[in-house]
Amino acid sequence: MLKRIFDPKHPHRAVLYVRMSSDKQNPRSPQQQIDEIKRRLKAQGYRWVVVTVYRDDAISGKFLRKRNGFQKMLRDLKTGTVVADLILVDTLERLGRVDELPTIRKELFERHGILVLTGDSNFADPNTPQGRALGMVEAYRATEDGRIKAHNVVRGKRDAAELKHWPGGPPPFGFMLQSVMIMFKGREEVDHCLLVPNPATRWIIELLFELAERTSHGSTRLARALNADPNIPEEYKPFQPETISYWLDSKIYYGELVWGLNSTGVVDDTRVVERNAAEDVLRVPEFCEALVPRERWNNVRAVRLIRSERSLAARRRKQEANGKQLDAPAPGLTLNYLLSGLLFCECGLRMTASSSSSYVAKDGTERRYTSYVCPGYLAHHCENGTRVPEPWVREMVIGKLRERLFPKST
C-alpha cells in the first residue's frame, strides 16, 4: 500500500479559493472567508505560504465549468503555472457540488499531489482514517443542509403565493413589485411584495395581445412588429420571438399565477427542467391585476393552439411519408446539423439552422437546402441577413480540425 505522509508542520505552499453564490449575499463574504482561513492558520501555528487567491463572485456552486476562478485555479495547478501543495477553502460547500467533490479531490491528490483542506475542520488531512470519516460526515451534512434549505425555501414561496404575495424573482415584463412595509422592533422593514402593473411597460403587453388577436400572426412576425414600432423605447428592444411566445402563453397577464410548474436541477453542468405532477402545481386565480382581458387571452391562445396542431400534423405527415417509426431521443436540429448552437452572429445571437422544402434535383435525387441564419434578422432587429450554407461551413470546420489534429509533416 502506498503511503503519503502529510506533515502540517512543513512550510507547504497553498492557494485559497473563495466564492459567494449570489449577488444578493454580503459582498464581503469572500473577504470574510479569506480572513477566517488565515485566522485558523495562525491559531494552528502552521507556517504555510499562501501563494495566491482565486475567487468567484455571484455564481452558484452547481456549475463547475462556469466558475472562471475555479477553472483558472485548476488549470494553473495542473499545468504547473502555480506550484502549490494545498487548496484551502473555508467550508467544503465553497468548493463545489458535493457529489463531485470526491472525484475532484482524488484527482488533485493522486495526479498532482495537491490536498484540499477545509478551515472549519482545522485543515484535517482527508486521507487519514479520521479525515475520511470526517469527509463523509461533511459531505452528508452539506447534502442534507442543501436539501433542507431548498425544502424550506420552496415551502415559504408556496405559502407566499397562496397569500397572493410575490414568491420571488424578477417581476414579469409589464409588472413591477410594490413593497408592503411593517414595523418590527421599532424599525420599518419589508414584509412582502405585491405584483402590480408597471405604467411604463404594461401598454406594450396590451399592444402585443391586441396585435396577436387582430392579426393571428406568429411570434416571429409579432416580434418584428414590436421592434419596428417607433413608440416603444429602444431600451426594451430587441424583442425575441421566443420571449414573445413565452409572454403570450403566460397566464399571469390575465391575473392568474401558476407556480411550481417545473423543477430544475443540474446534471453535468447543464440545467435540466422537468415538468412537475399536476397536484404539485399551485394555481392562484386573481393573484394580481390583469393586464389583458381573459377573453382576449383565450382568443390568442386558441389561435396559437391551432398553429401548433398544424405544425404537429405536418411533422406526422412527414413521418408517415418516410416510414420512420422511432422518434429521436432528443428531437431537434442538433441531431441533424453538427454545428447547431455553435455558430454566432456578429450581434451575439446563436445562428439557427433552417431548411427549405425538399425538391427533386436533375439527377432525380431528393434534396433539401439548409443554411444558418441569425434569428435576430428574422425578427428585424439585426441587419445581418447572410445565410451560411450548412454543408460549406461544416466542411470548413472539419477541415480546420483535421489540420490541427493531423498536421502535415514538413
C-alpha positions in Angstrom: 0.0 0.0 0.0 1.4 3.4 -1.0 1.7 5.8 1.9 1.9 9.6 1.5 2.6 11.4 4.8 1.2 14.9 5.2 3.0 16.8 7.9 1.2 20.1 8.6 4.4 21.4 10.3 6.2 21.7 6.9 6.1 25.1 5.1 3.6 24.0 2.5 2.6 26.2 -0.4 -1.1 26.9 -0.6 -3.7 28.6 -2.7 -7.0 29.9 -1.3 -10.4 29.5 -3.1 -13.4 31.6 -2.0 -16.8 32.0 -3.5 -20.2 33.6 -2.9 -23.3 32.1 -4.6 -25.3 35.2 -5.4 -25.0 39.0 -5.7 -27.7 39.2 -3.0 -25.3 37.9 -0.4 -23.0 40.0 1.6 -20.4 41.3 -0.9 -17.7 41.0 1.8 -18.3 37.2 2.1 -15.3 36.2 0.0 -13.0 38.5 2.1 -14.5 37.1 5.3 -13.7 33.6 4.0 -10.1 34.7 3.4 -9.8 36.3 6.8 -11.3 33.2 8.5 -8.8 30.8 6.8 -5.8 33.0 7.7 -7.1 33.3 11.3 -7.3 29.5 11.6 -3.9 29.0 10.1 -2.4 31.4 12.7 -4.3 29.7 15.5 -2.9 26.3 14.4 0.6 27.7 14.2 1.1 26.5 10.6 3.9 28.1 8.6 2.1 27.7 5.2 2.8 30.1 2.4 -0.3 31.5 0.7 0.8 31.8 -3.0 -2.4 33.3 -4.5 -6.1 33.6 -4.0 -8.8 32.5 -6.5 -12.4 33.7 -6.2 -15.8 33.5 -7.9 -18.4 36.2 -7.2 -22.1 35.7 -7.5 -22.1 32.3 -9.1 -23.7 29.0 -7.9 -21.6 26.1 -6.8 -23.7 23.9 -9.0 -21.9 25.0 -12.2 -18.2 24.0 -12.2 -17.4 25.0 -15.8 -19.0 28.4 -15.5 -16.8 29.4 -12.5 -13.9 31.2 -14.1 -11.9 31.5 -10.9 -12.3 27.8 -10.1 -11.3 26.7 -13.6 -8.3 29.0 -13.7 -7.1 27.5 -10.4 -7.3 24.0 -11.7 -5.5 25.0 -15.0 -2.8 26.8 -13.1 -2.2 23.9 -10.7 -2.4 21.1 -13.2 -0.1 22.9 -15.7 2.4 23.9 -13.0 1.9 27.6 -13.7 1.3 27.9 -10.0 3.1 25.4 -7.7 1.2 24.5 -4.5 0.7 21.6 -2.2 -2.7 22.6 -0.8 -6.0 24.2 -1.8 -7.6 25.8 1.2 -11.4 26.6 1.5 -13.4 27.9 4.4 -16.0 25.1 4.1 -16.5 22.2 1.7 -19.5 23.8 0.1 -17.4 26.7 -1.2 -15.5 24.3 -3.5 -18.5 23.0 -5.4 -21.1 20.4 -5.7 -20.9 17.7 -3.0 -21.4 14.8 -5.4 -18.4 15.8 -7.5 -16.0 16.7 -4.6 -14.6 13.1 -4.0 -13.6 12.9 -7.7 -12.0 16.3 -7.7 -10.1 15.7 -4.5 -8.9 12.3 -5.6 -7.6 13.6 -9.0 -5.8 16.5 -7.5 -4.1 14.4 -4.9 -3.2 11.3 -6.9 -2.1 13.1 -10.1 -0.8 16.3 -8.8 0.0 15.9 -5.2 -2.4 18.6 -4.0 -4.7 18.2 -1.0 -8.0 20.1 -0.5 -8.3 21.2 3.2 -11.2 23.0 4.9 -10.9 25.7 7.5 -13.9 24.6 9.5 -12.2 21.2 10.1 -8.9 22.9 11.2 -7.3 21.6 7.9 -7.6 17.9 8.8 -5.8 15.5 6.4 -8.6 13.9 4.3 -6.5 10.8 3.6 -6.2 9.6 7.1 -9.0 7.3 8.5 -10.1 10.1 10.7 -10.1 12.5 7.8 -12.0 10.2 5.5 -14.6 9.7 8.3 -14.8 13.5 8.7 -15.1 13.9 4.9 -18.1 11.6 4.8 -19.7 13.5 7.6 -19.0 16.8 5.9 -20.4 15.6 2.6 -23.6 14.2 4.3 -24.0 17.4 6.3 -23.6 19.6 3.2 -26.0 17.4 1.2 -28.7 17.4 3.9 -28.2 21.1 4.6 -28.8 21.9 1.0 -31.8 19.7 0.8 -33.4 21.1 3.9 -32.7 24.7 2.9 -34.2 24.0 -0.5 -37.3 22.4 1.1 -37.7 25.4 3.4 -37.4 27.9 0.6 -39.9 26.1 -1.6 -42.3 25.8 1.3 -42.0 29.5 2.1 -42.5 30.5 -1.5 -45.6 28.4 -1.9 -47.1 29.9 1.3 -46.3 33.4 0.0 -48.0 32.7 -3.4 -51.1 31.3 -1.6 -51.3 34.6 0.3 -51.0 36.5 -3.1 -47.6 37.8 -2.2 -44.9 37.7 -4.9 -42.9 34.5 -4.2 -39.6 35.8 -5.5 -37.6 36.5 -8.6 -37.8 39.4 -11.1 -41.4 40.5 -12.0 -42.8 39.6 -15.4 -42.5 42.2 -18.1 -45.3 44.7 -17.7 -45.4 44.4 -13.9 -43.3 45.8 -11.1 -43.1 45.0 -7.4 -44.7 47.1 -4.7 -43.2 46.6 -1.2 -45.5 46.3 1.8 -43.8 47.6 4.9 -44.3 46.7 8.6 -42.8 48.0 11.9 -40.6 45.4 13.5 -38.8 46.2 16.8 -39.1 49.9 16.1 -37.8 49.7 12.6 -39.6 49.7 9.3 -39.0 46.6 7.2 -40.3 45.0 4.0 -42.9 42.3 4.9 -43.8 41.2 1.4 -44.1 42.4 -2.2 -47.2 42.6 -4.4 -47.2 42.3 -8.2 -48.7 45.5 -9.7 -48.9 46.9 -13.3 -45.9 48.9 -14.4 -47.2 52.1 -16.1 -44.0 52.2 -18.3 -44.4 48.8 -19.9 -47.9 47.5 -19.3 -49.1 49.1 -22.6 -46.6 47.1 -24.5 -48.1 43.9 -23.3 -51.6 45.2 -24.1 -50.4 46.1 -27.6 -48.9 42.7 -28.1 -52.1 40.8 -27.2 -54.2 43.2 -29.3 -51.9 42.6 -32.3 -51.9 38.8 -31.8 -55.7 38.7 -31.6 -56.2 41.0 -34.6 -53.6 39.6 -36.9 -53.3 35.9 -35.8 -49.6 36.3 -36.5 -46.9 34.0 -35.0 -44.3 35.1 -32.5 -41.7 36.0 -35.2 -43.9 38.4 -37.0 -45.2 39.9 -33.8 -41.6 40.4 -32.6 -40.9 42.2 -35.9 -43.9 44.5 -35.4 -42.8 45.4 -31.9 -39.2 46.0 -32.9 -40.4 48.3 -35.7 -42.8 50.3 -33.5 -41.3 53.8 -33.1 -43.3 54.4 -29.9 -41.6 51.6 -28.0 -38.4 52.9 -26.3 -35.2 51.3 -27.6 -34.3 50.2 -24.0 -36.9 47.5 -24.3 -35.7 46.3 -27.7 -34.9 43.9 -29.3 -37.9 41.6 -28.7 -37.1 37.9 -29.5 -39.7 35.5 -30.9 -39.0 33.1 -28.0 -39.8 35.8 -25.5 -43.0 36.9 -27.3 -44.1 33.2 -27.4 -43.5 32.9 -23.6 -45.5 36.1 -22.9 -48.4 35.0 -25.0 -48.6 31.7 -23.1 -48.3 33.3 -19.6 -51.5 33.3 -17.6 -50.1 36.0 -15.3 -51.3 38.6 -17.8 -54.9 37.8 -17.1 -54.2 37.7 -13.4 -53.6 34.0 -12.6 -50.4 32.8 -11.0 -49.1 29.4 -12.0 -46.3 28.4 -9.6 -44.3 25.3 -9.4 -44.9 24.1 -12.9 -41.4 22.8 -13.3 -38.5 21.5 -11.2 -34.9 22.3 -12.2 -31.6 20.6 -11.4 -28.1 20.5 -12.7 -26.7 17.4 -14.5 -23.2 17.5 -15.8 -23.1 21.3 -15.6 -26.4 21.6 -17.6 -29.6 22.8 -16.2 -32.3 20.2 -16.6 -36.0 21.2 -16.5 -38.7 18.6 -15.6 -42.5 19.1 -15.5 -44.0 18.6 -12.1 -47.0 16.4 -11.4 -50.3 18.3 -11.6 -51.0 18.0 -7.9 -47.7 19.8 -7.1 -48.6 22.9 -9.3 -50.1 25.8 -7.4 -52.7 28.0 -9.3 -53.8 31.2 -7.7 -56.7 33.0 -9.6 -56.9 36.8 -9.2 -53.4 36.9 -8.0 -52.8 40.3 -9.4 -54.5 42.9 -11.6 -55.0 41.7 -15.1 -53.2 43.5 -18.0 -55.2 41.6 -20.6 -58.9 40.6 -20.5 -59.4 36.9 -20.1 -61.4 36.7 -23.3 -58.7 38.2 -25.4 -56.1 35.9 -23.8 -58.3 32.9 -24.6 -58.7 34.0 -28.2 -55.0 34.4 -28.7 -54.4 31.0 -27.0 -56.9 29.3 -29.3 -55.1 30.6 -32.4 -51.7 29.5 -31.1 -53.1 26.0 -30.4 -54.4 25.8 -34.0 -51.0 26.8 -35.3 -49.3 24.3 -33.0 -51.6 21.5 -34.2 -50.9 22.3 -37.8 -47.2 22.1 -37.2 -47.6 18.8 -35.4 -49.8 17.4 -38.2 -47.2 18.4 -40.8 -44.5 16.6 -38.8 -46.7 13.5 -38.5 -47.4 13.5 -42.3 -43.7 13.7 -42.9 -43.0 10.8 -40.6 -45.7 8.7 -42.2 -44.3 9.5 -45.6 -40.7 8.4 -44.8 -41.9 5.3 -42.9 -39.8 6.0 -39.8 -41.3 4.6 -36.6 -39.0 5.7 -33.9 -38.5 9.3 -32.8 -35.1 10.6 -31.8 -34.4 10.5 -28.1 -33.6 14.3 -28.1 -35.5 15.8 -31.1 -34.2 18.9 -32.7 -31.8 20.3 -35.2 -28.8 19.5 -33.1 -29.1 15.8 -34.1 -29.3 16.7 -37.8 -26.7 19.5 -38.1 -23.3 19.2 -36.5 -22.7 22.9 -35.7 -26.2 23.9 -34.3 -25.8 26.1 -31.3 -22.1 26.7 -32.0 -22.3 29.5 -34.7 -22.8 33.1 -33.6 -23.8 36.1 -35.5 -21.9 39.4 -35.0 -24.8 40.6 -32.9 -24.1 37.9 -30.4 -27.1 35.6 -31.1 -26.7 31.9 -31.9 -27.4 31.3 -35.6 -30.1 28.7 -36.2 -30.3 26.1 -39.0 -33.3 26.5 -41.3 -34.2 24.1 -44.1 -36.0 24.6 -47.3 -38.7 22.3 -48.5 -37.4 19.1 -50.2 -37.1 19.2 -54.0 -36.0 16.8 -56.7 -32.7 17.6 -58.5 -31.9 17.0 -62.1 -30.4 13.6 -61.3 -33.6 12.5 -59.7 -32.4 12.7 -56.1 -34.4 14.4 -53.4 -32.5 17.3 -51.8 -33.0 20.0 -49.2 -31.2 23.3 -48.9 -30.1 24.0 -45.4 -28.4 27.2 -44.1 -27.6 29.0 -40.9 -29.3 32.4 -40.3 -29.4 34.9 -37.4 -32.8 34.8 -35.6 -32.4 38.5 -34.9 -32.6 39.1 -38.7 -35.8 37.2 -38.9 -37.2 39.3 -36.0 -36.0 42.5 -37.8 -33.5 43.8 -35.2 -30.3 42.5 -36.8 -29.1 43.7 -40.2 -27.0 40.5 -40.9 -29.2 38.6 -43.4 -26.4 36.4 -44.6 -27.4 32.8 -44.9 -24.4 30.4 -44.4 -24.7 27.1 -46.3 -24.7 24.3 -43.7 -22.6 21.8 -45.9 -20.0 24.5 -46.6 -19.4 25.6 -43.0 -19.4 22.0 -41.8 -16.7 21.1 -44.3 -14.7 24.2 -43.4 -14.8 23.4 -39.7 -14.0 19.7 -40.2 -11.1 20.7 -42.4 -9.6 23.0 -39.8 -9.9 20.3 -37.2 -8.1 17.9 -39.5 -5.3 20.4 -40.0 -4.9 20.9 -36.2 -5.1 17.3 -35.2 -3.2 15.8 -38.1 -0.7 18.4 -39.4 1.2 17.5 -42.5 4.8 16.6 -41.9 7.3 19.0 -43.5 
